[in-house]
Amino acid sequence: MKKALFCIFTLFVCVGIFAQQPVVAVAPFDAISGISSTDANMITRVFFIRLGNTNKVSLVDRNVVDRVLREHSFQAGDWSNQQKTAELGKALNTDWIVRGELETFGSHILVTVQFYDIQTFRFMGGADLLLSNAVEAMEKMDPLVNKLVETIASSGSQPRQQGGNASASAYYGTWIQRYSSGNRNGTNTLAIDSNRVTIRQYSDSEYIVISNCTWTAENNIDAKTLTDYPKGFKIFGAVTDIHSSWNSISQIFVPIYIFIHRTDSNRMYIYLTPNNTSEIQGNDAWYSNGGPFGKVQ
């Protein structure tokens, strides 16, 4: 019986290990000559969707990639700079980065993609494709996608083992943060369970309740906390109760992002989205001047 249980346990561990997928960020393809920004965006989108449909990799959201590129002032000429490419990969918390270039070739469009392994900081090759027009990308993109998947598989590169959130249950409980803001000293409190998140500020009279929660694993994109808080969750839900006489509570929108420390499960940061139409993690942790939240139960 013990042997059977051990075999079952071993099977589950192996499945968990091998199910882990490499994280890939697809940068917007650069239109070098004769290609409109609309066509470049469409071709990038087709590549991104087809790559996601392989179920062989985990993709960084395109909006996140765009924002990180802007924040790092990353230019087309920086791809040849190994250090800058590695820094970009770290900011995106990714294993691989894909870039592409589009240019006219006679009466055709030449699509060239290049693959970078961020763990080894190396250019790992690429592939190209000749299209009669941008619409033809819908029919002919698969070989480029398959080339990338094959390159990742043949490289022997393993996804980075990152701590922080083996399961959502590590986040359940009550968390407290004490901070100073101007002449005011205050306390923020989070009460988290699988279906509800309650955020309180100053006193019990200032709060927001997010119910019917769904949890999605996410990578932290804030370079200031990324090293120690690399992975966490994005939480969606419905705001079912709110009471606020201060802007800080009324400006909390869903989804929210939470990240536990990679080695200390009693420390956590919370991030908000910038407005009620965005799903992107904000630039700074909520009340970052107070440091991380501490778990009390």
Short mmCIF file of the C-alpha atoms (twelve columns), coordinates in Angstrom:
data_MODEL
# 
_entry.id   MODEL 
# 
loop_
_atom_site.group_PDB 
_atom_site.id 
_atom_site.type_symbol 
_atom_site.label_atom_id 
_atom_site.label_alt_id 
_atom_site.label_comp_id 
_atom_site.label_asym_id 
_atom_site.label_seq_id 
_atom_site.Cartn_x 
_atom_site.Cartn_y 
_atom_site.Cartn_z 
_atom_site.pdbx_PDB_model_num 
ATOM 1   C CA . MET A 1   0.000   0.000  0.000   1 
ATOM 2   C CA . LYS A 2   2.809   2.395  0.938   1 
ATOM 3   C CA . LYS A 3   4.587   1.593  -2.314  1 
ATOM 4   C CA . ALA A 4   1.430   2.330  -4.306  1 
ATOM 5   C CA . LEU A 5   0.934   5.650  -2.535  1 
ATOM 6   C CA . PHE A 6   4.579   6.571  -3.156  1 
ATOM 7   C CA . CYS A 7   4.190   5.821  -6.878  1 
ATOM 8   C CA . ILE A 8   1.042   7.951  -7.078  1 
ATOM 9   C CA . PHE A 9   2.806   10.816 -5.245  1 
ATOM 10  C CA . THR A 10  5.803   10.522 -7.559  1 
ATOM 11  C CA . LEU A 11  3.518   10.602 -10.607 1 
ATOM 12  C CA . PHE A 12  1.846   13.808 -9.412  1 
ATOM 13  C CA . VAL A 13  5.210   15.459 -8.744  1 
ATOM 14  C CA . CYS A 14  6.495   14.514 -12.194 1 
ATOM 15  C CA . VAL A 15  3.335   15.749 -13.882 1 
ATOM 16  C CA . GLY A 16  3.685   19.061 -12.007 1 
ATOM 17  C CA . ILE A 17  7.295   19.444 -13.064 1 
ATOM 18  C CA . PHE A 18  6.844   18.595 -16.719 1 
ATOM 19  C CA . ALA A 19  3.616   20.568 -17.051 1 
ATOM 20  C CA . GLN A 20  5.499   23.758 -16.291 1 
ATOM 21  C CA . GLN A 21  5.833   25.742 -19.486 1 
ATOM 22  C CA . PRO A 22  8.473   28.249 -20.583 1 
ATOM 23  C CA . VAL A 23  7.307   31.855 -20.446 1 
ATOM 24  C CA . VAL A 24  7.579   33.719 -23.759 1 
ATOM 25  C CA . ALA A 25  7.225   37.437 -24.466 1 
ATOM 26  C CA . VAL A 26  6.488   38.525 -28.038 1 
ATOM 27  C CA . ALA A 27  7.681   42.059 -28.778 1 
ATOM 28  C CA . PRO A 28  5.797   44.116 -31.396 1 
ATOM 29  C CA . PHE A 29  7.232   43.355 -34.831 1 
ATOM 30  C CA . ASP A 30  9.183   46.295 -36.240 1 
ATOM 31  C CA . ALA A 31  8.051   47.703 -39.588 1 
ATOM 32  C CA . ILE A 32  11.358  48.534 -41.282 1 
ATOM 33  C CA . SER A 33  10.230  49.740 -44.696 1 
ATOM 34  C CA . GLY A 34  7.057   49.955 -46.722 1 
ATOM 35  C CA . ILE A 35  4.842   48.339 -44.032 1 
ATOM 36  C CA . SER A 36  2.067   50.180 -42.227 1 
ATOM 37  C CA . SER A 37  1.773   50.082 -38.453 1 
ATOM 38  C CA . THR A 38  -1.686  48.523 -38.869 1 
ATOM 39  C CA . ASP A 39  -0.295  45.607 -40.884 1 
ATOM 40  C CA . ALA A 40  2.628   45.206 -38.468 1 
ATOM 41  C CA . ASN A 41  0.256   45.024 -35.503 1 
ATOM 42  C CA . MET A 42  -1.971  42.519 -37.287 1 
ATOM 43  C CA . ILE A 43  0.926   40.233 -38.213 1 
ATOM 44  C CA . THR A 44  2.275   40.401 -34.637 1 
ATOM 45  C CA . ARG A 45  -1.177  39.536 -33.301 1 
ATOM 46  C CA . VAL A 46  -1.531  36.535 -35.615 1 
ATOM 47  C CA . PHE A 47  1.860   35.203 -34.506 1 
ATOM 48  C CA . PHE A 48  0.962   35.749 -30.840 1 
ATOM 49  C CA . ILE A 49  -2.390  33.966 -31.109 1 
ATOM 50  C CA . ARG A 50  -1.020  31.020 -33.080 1 
ATOM 51  C CA . LEU A 51  1.825   30.622 -30.564 1 
ATOM 52  C CA . GLY A 52  -0.670  30.622 -27.697 1 
ATOM 53  C CA . ASN A 53  -2.801  28.035 -29.465 1 
ATOM 54  C CA . THR A 54  0.072   25.520 -29.391 1 
ATOM 55  C CA . ASN A 55  -0.354  25.187 -25.604 1 
ATOM 56  C CA . LYS A 56  3.427   24.678 -25.442 1 
ATOM 57  C CA . VAL A 57  4.310   28.006 -23.802 1 
ATOM 58  C CA . SER A 58  2.898   30.593 -21.416 1 
ATOM 59  C CA . LEU A 59  2.647   34.034 -23.004 1 
ATOM 60  C CA . VAL A 60  3.210   37.429 -21.406 1 
ATOM 61  C CA . ASP A 61  0.267   39.712 -22.133 1 
ATOM 62  C CA . ARG A 62  0.999   41.977 -25.117 1 
ATOM 63  C CA . ASN A 63  -0.085  45.106 -23.212 1 
ATOM 64  C CA . VAL A 64  2.429   44.275 -20.483 1 
ATOM 65  C CA . VAL A 65  5.198   43.820 -23.068 1 
ATOM 66  C CA . ASP A 66  4.366   47.180 -24.672 1 
ATOM 67  C CA . ARG A 67  4.469   48.966 -21.337 1 
ATOM 68  C CA . VAL A 68  7.768   47.431 -20.200 1 
ATOM 69  C CA . LEU A 69  9.380   48.307 -23.549 1 
ATOM 70  C CA . ARG A 70  8.300   51.923 -23.091 1 
ATOM 71  C CA . GLU A 71  9.452   52.071 -19.472 1 
ATOM 72  C CA . HIS A 72  12.915  50.776 -20.448 1 
ATOM 73  C CA . SER A 73  13.090  53.045 -23.521 1 
ATOM 74  C CA . PHE A 74  13.999  49.934 -25.493 1 
ATOM 75  C CA . GLN A 75  14.835  50.662 -29.139 1 
ATOM 76  C CA . ALA A 76  15.198  48.392 -32.178 1 
ATOM 77  C CA . GLY A 77  18.976  48.783 -32.056 1 
ATOM 78  C CA . ASP A 78  19.121  47.511 -28.459 1 
ATOM 79  C CA . TRP A 79  18.458  43.886 -29.436 1 
ATOM 80  C CA . SER A 80  22.143  43.427 -30.215 1 
ATOM 81  C CA . ASN A 81  23.012  44.598 -26.692 1 
ATOM 82  C CA . GLN A 82  23.122  41.433 -24.589 1 
ATOM 83  C CA . GLN A 83  22.883  43.276 -21.282 1 
ATOM 84  C CA . LYS A 84  19.848  45.347 -22.292 1 
ATOM 85  C CA . THR A 85  18.090  42.277 -23.699 1 
ATOM 86  C CA . ALA A 86  18.735  40.383 -20.448 1 
ATOM 87  C CA . GLU A 87  17.420  43.328 -18.388 1 
ATOM 88  C CA . LEU A 88  14.304  43.425 -20.538 1 
ATOM 89  C CA . GLY A 89  13.752  39.696 -20.025 1 
ATOM 90  C CA . LYS A 90  14.135  40.112 -16.274 1 
ATOM 91  C CA . ALA A 91  11.640  42.980 -16.190 1 
ATOM 92  C CA . LEU A 92  9.164   40.848 -18.127 1 
ATOM 93  C CA . ASN A 93  9.908   37.820 -15.895 1 
ATOM 94  C CA . THR A 94  10.194  35.685 -19.016 1 
ATOM 95  C CA . ASP A 95  12.336  32.788 -20.255 1 
ATOM 96  C CA . TRP A 96  12.303  33.683 -23.961 1 
ATOM 97  C CA . ILE A 97  11.784  36.839 -25.994 1 
ATOM 98  C CA . VAL A 98  10.680  36.887 -29.631 1 
ATOM 99  C CA . ARG A 99  11.219  39.894 -31.862 1 
ATOM 100 C CA . GLY A 100 10.228  40.334 -35.489 1 
ATOM 101 C CA . GLU A 101 10.980  42.580 -38.444 1 
ATOM 102 C CA . LEU A 102 8.793   43.337 -41.466 1 
ATOM 103 C CA . GLU A 103 10.033  44.814 -44.724 1 
ATOM 104 C CA . THR A 104 9.099   44.893 -48.377 1 
ATOM 105 C CA . PHE A 105 10.881  42.392 -50.607 1 
ATOM 106 C CA . GLY A 106 9.974   43.165 -54.191 1 
ATOM 107 C CA . SER A 107 6.189   43.099 -54.183 1 
ATOM 108 C CA . HIS A 108 6.089   40.851 -51.103 1 
ATOM 109 C CA . ILE A 109 6.402   41.211 -47.328 1 
ATOM 110 C CA . LEU A 110 9.373   39.524 -45.693 1 
ATOM 111 C CA . VAL A 111 8.695   38.491 -42.081 1 
ATOM 112 C CA . THR A 112 11.785  37.650 -39.994 1 
ATOM 113 C CA . VAL A 113 11.579  36.483 -36.393 1 
ATOM 114 C CA . GLN A 114 14.443  36.001 -33.922 1 
ATOM 115 C CA . PHE A 115 14.489  34.066 -30.639 1 
ATOM 116 C CA . TYR A 116 16.422  34.972 -27.477 1 
ATOM 117 C CA . ASP A 117 16.953  32.644 -24.503 1 
ATOM 118 C CA . ILE A 118 17.006  34.979 -21.501 1 
ATOM 119 C CA . GLN A 119 18.492  32.374 -19.150 1 
ATOM 120 C CA . THR A 120 21.667  32.124 -21.226 1 
ATOM 121 C CA . PHE A 121 21.415  35.655 -22.696 1 
ATOM 122 C CA . ARG A 122 21.914  34.183 -26.165 1 
ATOM 123 C CA . PHE A 123 20.388  34.662 -29.587 1 
ATOM 124 C CA . MET A 124 19.047  31.193 -30.418 1 
ATOM 125 C CA . GLY A 125 18.192  31.566 -34.089 1 
ATOM 126 C CA . GLY A 126 15.142  32.505 -36.064 1 
ATOM 127 C CA . ALA A 127 13.112  31.964 -39.192 1 
ATOM 128 C CA . ASP A 128 11.580  33.932 -42.037 1 
ATOM 129 C CA . LEU A 129 8.461   33.915 -44.139 1 
ATOM 130 C CA . LEU A 130 7.517   35.531 -47.463 1 
ATOM 131 C CA . LEU A 131 3.958   36.844 -47.796 1 
ATOM 132 C CA . SER A 132 2.147   38.220 -50.811 1 
ATOM 133 C CA . ASN A 133 0.254   40.572 -48.479 1 
ATOM 134 C CA . ALA A 134 -0.477  41.014 -44.775 1 
ATOM 135 C CA . VAL A 135 -3.719  39.018 -44.908 1 
ATOM 136 C CA . GLU A 136 -1.773  35.955 -46.047 1 
ATOM 137 C CA . ALA A 137 -0.254  35.777 -42.551 1 
ATOM 138 C CA . MET A 138 -3.496  34.107 -41.459 1 
ATOM 139 C CA . GLU A 139 -2.680  31.118 -43.663 1 
ATOM 140 C CA . LYS A 140 1.120   30.933 -43.531 1 
ATOM 141 C CA . MET A 141 2.145   31.868 -39.972 1 
ATOM 142 C CA . ASP A 142 2.270   28.338 -38.514 1 
ATOM 143 C CA . PRO A 143 5.793   27.433 -39.782 1 
ATOM 144 C CA . LEU A 144 7.299   30.413 -37.925 1 
ATOM 145 C CA . VAL A 145 5.440   29.447 -34.759 1 
ATOM 146 C CA . ASN A 146 6.484   25.804 -35.072 1 
ATOM 147 C CA . LYS A 147 10.115  26.834 -35.574 1 
ATOM 148 C CA . LEU A 148 10.093  28.708 -32.264 1 
ATOM 149 C CA . VAL A 149 8.468   25.805 -30.402 1 
ATOM 150 C CA . GLU A 150 11.049  23.410 -31.885 1 
ATOM 151 C CA . THR A 151 13.902  25.761 -30.940 1 
ATOM 152 C CA . ILE A 152 12.736  25.944 -27.323 1 
ATOM 153 C CA . ALA A 153 12.291  22.154 -27.137 1 
ATOM 154 C CA . SER A 154 15.696  21.385 -28.671 1 
ATOM 155 C CA . SER A 155 17.553  23.924 -26.532 1 
ATOM 156 C CA . GLY A 156 17.116  21.885 -23.381 1 
ATOM 157 C CA . SER A 157 16.265  25.117 -21.575 1 
ATOM 158 C CA . GLN A 158 14.044  24.555 -18.542 1 
ATOM 159 C CA . PRO A 159 11.565  27.094 -17.184 1 
ATOM 160 C CA . ARG A 160 12.942  28.987 -14.231 1 
ATOM 161 C CA . GLN A 161 11.881  27.630 -10.849 1 
ATOM 162 C CA . GLN A 162 10.395  30.614 -9.084  1 
ATOM 163 C CA . GLY A 163 9.041   30.598 -5.579  1 
ATOM 164 C CA . GLY A 164 6.176   32.479 -4.081  1 
ATOM 165 C CA . ASN A 165 2.869   30.848 -4.888  1 
ATOM 166 C CA . ALA A 166 2.745   27.072 -5.012  1 
ATOM 167 C CA . SER A 167 -1.008  27.475 -4.490  1 
ATOM 168 C CA . ALA A 168 -3.524  30.202 -3.854  1 
ATOM 169 C CA . SER A 169 -4.132  28.849 -0.340  1 
ATOM 170 C CA . ALA A 170 -0.813  30.383 0.782   1 
ATOM 171 C CA . TYR A 171 -2.516  33.775 0.409   1 
ATOM 172 C CA . TYR A 172 -5.600  32.986 2.502   1 
ATOM 173 C CA . GLY A 173 -5.762  34.770 5.849   1 
ATOM 174 C CA . THR A 174 -5.400  38.252 7.304   1 
ATOM 175 C CA . TRP A 175 -2.586  40.602 6.309   1 
ATOM 176 C CA . ILE A 176 -1.615  43.947 7.865   1 
ATOM 177 C CA . GLN A 177 0.526   46.850 6.674   1 
ATOM 178 C CA . ARG A 178 1.418   49.910 8.786   1 
ATOM 179 C CA . TYR A 179 2.501   53.082 7.016   1 
ATOM 180 C CA . SER A 180 3.023   56.822 7.321   1 
ATOM 181 C CA . SER A 181 1.557   59.274 4.819   1 
ATOM 182 C CA . GLY A 182 2.233   62.933 5.556   1 
ATOM 183 C CA . ASN A 183 1.018   63.594 9.093   1 
ATOM 184 C CA . ARG A 184 -1.103  60.450 9.098   1 
ATOM 185 C CA . ASN A 185 -0.118  57.043 10.441  1 
ATOM 186 C CA . GLY A 186 -2.386  54.280 9.304   1 
ATOM 187 C CA . THR A 187 -3.039  50.582 8.899   1 
ATOM 188 C CA . ASN A 188 -4.157  48.689 5.816   1 
ATOM 189 C CA . THR A 189 -5.738  45.261 6.302   1 
ATOM 190 C CA . LEU A 190 -6.447  42.507 3.780   1 
ATOM 191 C CA . ALA A 191 -8.687  39.549 4.523   1 
ATOM 192 C CA . ILE A 192 -8.357  36.937 1.771   1 
ATOM 193 C CA . ASP A 193 -10.082 33.640 1.084   1 
ATOM 194 C CA . SER A 194 -10.797 31.730 -2.110  1 
ATOM 195 C CA . ASN A 195 -13.981 33.624 -2.927  1 
ATOM 196 C CA . ARG A 196 -13.606 37.015 -1.286  1 
ATOM 197 C CA . VAL A 197 -11.047 39.765 -0.707  1 
ATOM 198 C CA . THR A 198 -11.754 42.568 1.780   1 
ATOM 199 C CA . ILE A 199 -9.442  45.591 1.896   1 
ATOM 200 C CA . ARG A 200 -9.752  47.961 4.867   1 
ATOM 201 C CA . GLN A 201 -7.969  51.239 5.455   1 
ATOM 202 C CA . TYR A 202 -7.615  53.560 8.503   1 
ATOM 203 C CA . SER A 203 -10.567 51.938 10.294  1 
ATOM 204 C CA . ASP A 204 -13.378 49.476 9.739   1 
ATOM 205 C CA . SER A 205 -15.454 52.266 8.148   1 
ATOM 206 C CA . GLU A 206 -13.208 52.443 5.049   1 
ATOM 207 C CA . TYR A 207 -13.380 49.232 3.024   1 
ATOM 208 C CA . ILE A 208 -14.028 47.470 -0.267  1 
ATOM 209 C CA . VAL A 209 -15.240 43.892 -0.723  1 
ATOM 210 C CA . ILE A 210 -14.468 41.899 -3.886  1 
ATOM 211 C CA . SER A 211 -16.554 38.721 -4.160  1 
ATOM 212 C CA . ASN A 212 -16.950 35.730 -6.502  1 
ATOM 213 C CA . CYS A 213 -13.199 35.816 -7.079  1 
ATOM 214 C CA . THR A 214 -11.312 34.016 -9.819  1 
ATOM 215 C CA . TRP A 215 -7.550  33.545 -9.470  1 
ATOM 216 C CA . THR A 216 -5.070  33.564 -12.348 1 
ATOM 217 C CA . ALA A 217 -1.320  32.951 -11.898 1 
ATOM 218 C CA . GLU A 218 0.700   36.024 -12.891 1 
ATOM 219 C CA . ASN A 219 4.310   37.210 -13.132 1 
ATOM 220 C CA . ASN A 220 5.295   40.385 -11.312 1 
ATOM 221 C CA . ILE A 221 6.423   43.106 -13.757 1 
ATOM 222 C CA . ASP A 222 7.645   45.683 -11.225 1 
ATOM 223 C CA . ALA A 223 11.454  45.673 -11.410 1 
ATOM 224 C CA . LYS A 224 11.626  47.153 -7.885  1 
ATOM 225 C CA . THR A 225 10.104  44.058 -6.248  1 
ATOM 226 C CA . LEU A 226 10.550  41.447 -8.989  1 
ATOM 227 C CA . THR A 227 13.574  39.640 -7.528  1 
ATOM 228 C CA . ASP A 228 11.984  38.817 -4.169  1 
ATOM 229 C CA . TYR A 229 8.335   38.722 -5.261  1 
ATOM 230 C CA . PRO A 230 8.490   37.138 -8.748  1 
ATOM 231 C CA . LYS A 231 5.128   35.376 -9.015  1 
ATOM 232 C CA . GLY A 232 1.628   35.706 -7.672  1 
ATOM 233 C CA . PHE A 233 -1.984  36.009 -8.716  1 
ATOM 234 C CA . LYS A 234 -4.343  38.328 -10.541 1 
ATOM 235 C CA . ILE A 235 -7.740  38.344 -8.813  1 
ATOM 236 C CA . PHE A 236 -10.931 39.184 -10.665 1 
ATOM 237 C CA . GLY A 237 -14.302 39.577 -8.999  1 
ATOM 238 C CA . ALA A 238 -17.290 41.822 -8.426  1 
ATOM 239 C CA . VAL A 239 -17.206 44.762 -6.024  1 
ATOM 240 C CA . THR A 240 -20.142 43.807 -3.793  1 
ATOM 241 C CA . ASP A 241 -19.651 46.376 -1.039  1 
ATOM 242 C CA . ILE A 242 -17.683 49.604 -0.691  1 
ATOM 243 C CA . HIS A 243 -17.578 52.477 1.772   1 
ATOM 244 C CA . SER A 244 -15.103 55.245 1.203   1 
ATOM 245 C CA . SER A 245 -14.657 58.856 2.206   1 
ATOM 246 C CA . TRP A 246 -11.032 58.801 1.007   1 
ATOM 247 C CA . ASN A 247 -9.760  58.549 -2.559  1 
ATOM 248 C CA . SER A 248 -7.488  55.574 -1.861  1 
ATOM 249 C CA . ILE A 249 -10.358 53.106 -1.377  1 
ATOM 250 C CA . SER A 250 -12.542 54.502 -4.152  1 
ATOM 251 C CA . GLN A 251 -9.621  54.153 -6.572  1 
ATOM 252 C CA . ILE A 252 -9.283  50.410 -6.045  1 
ATOM 253 C CA . PHE A 253 -10.402 48.627 -9.216  1 
ATOM 254 C CA . VAL A 254 -10.465 44.964 -10.171 1 
ATOM 255 C CA . PRO A 255 -8.456  43.020 -10.981 1 
ATOM 256 C CA . ILE A 256 -5.924  43.339 -8.173  1 
ATOM 257 C CA . TYR A 257 -2.503  41.671 -8.085  1 
ATOM 258 C CA . ILE A 258 -0.881  39.995 -5.073  1 
ATOM 259 C CA . PHE A 259 2.667   38.602 -4.775  1 
ATOM 260 C CA . ILE A 260 4.144   36.612 -1.865  1 
ATOM 261 C CA . HIS A 261 7.873   36.694 -1.096  1 
ATOM 262 C CA . ARG A 262 9.739   33.841 -2.787  1 
ATOM 263 C CA . THR A 263 11.164  32.492 0.503   1 
ATOM 264 C CA . ASP A 264 8.994   34.093 3.197   1 
ATOM 265 C CA . SER A 265 5.302   33.290 2.794   1 
ATOM 266 C CA . ASN A 266 4.401   35.821 5.509   1 
ATOM 267 C CA . ARG A 267 5.254   38.852 3.368   1 
ATOM 268 C CA . MET A 268 3.167   40.118 0.453   1 
ATOM 269 C CA . TYR A 269 2.679   43.126 -1.829  1 
ATOM 270 C CA . ILE A 270 -0.590  44.182 -3.439  1 
ATOM 271 C CA . TYR A 271 -0.811  46.027 -6.766  1 
ATOM 272 C CA . LEU A 272 -3.785  47.815 -8.270  1 
ATOM 273 C CA . THR A 273 -4.817  48.486 -11.842 1 
ATOM 274 C CA . PRO A 274 -4.595  52.156 -12.862 1 
ATOM 275 C CA . ASN A 275 -8.288  52.582 -13.723 1 
ATOM 276 C CA . ASN A 276 -11.558 50.723 -14.192 1 
ATOM 277 C CA . THR A 277 -10.893 50.019 -17.885 1 
ATOM 278 C CA . SER A 278 -7.444  48.455 -17.442 1 
ATOM 279 C CA . GLU A 279 -6.319  44.964 -16.457 1 
ATOM 280 C CA . ILE A 280 -2.610  45.828 -16.297 1 
ATOM 281 C CA . GLN A 281 -0.628  45.690 -13.070 1 
ATOM 282 C CA . GLY A 282 0.210   49.166 -11.775 1 
ATOM 283 C CA . ASN A 283 3.743   50.536 -11.664 1 
ATOM 284 C CA . ASP A 284 4.065   50.611 -7.872  1 
ATOM 285 C CA . ALA A 285 2.848   48.507 -4.983  1 
ATOM 286 C CA . TRP A 286 -0.132  49.921 -3.094  1 
ATOM 287 C CA . TYR A 287 1.241   52.068 -0.236  1 
ATOM 288 C CA . SER A 288 4.747   50.843 -1.030  1 
ATOM 289 C CA . ASN A 289 6.193   53.261 1.554   1 
ATOM 290 C CA . GLY A 290 4.765   50.975 4.221   1 
ATOM 291 C CA . GLY A 291 6.694   47.974 2.935   1 
ATOM 292 C CA . PRO A 292 5.115   44.576 2.394   1 
ATOM 293 C CA . PHE A 293 2.015   43.332 4.163   1 
ATOM 294 C CA . GLY A 294 2.665   40.872 6.999   1 
ATOM 295 C CA . LYS A 295 0.499   37.814 7.623   1 
ATOM 296 C CA . VAL A 296 -1.077  37.663 11.069  1 
ATOM 297 C CA . GLN A 297 -3.234  34.558 10.704  1 
# 
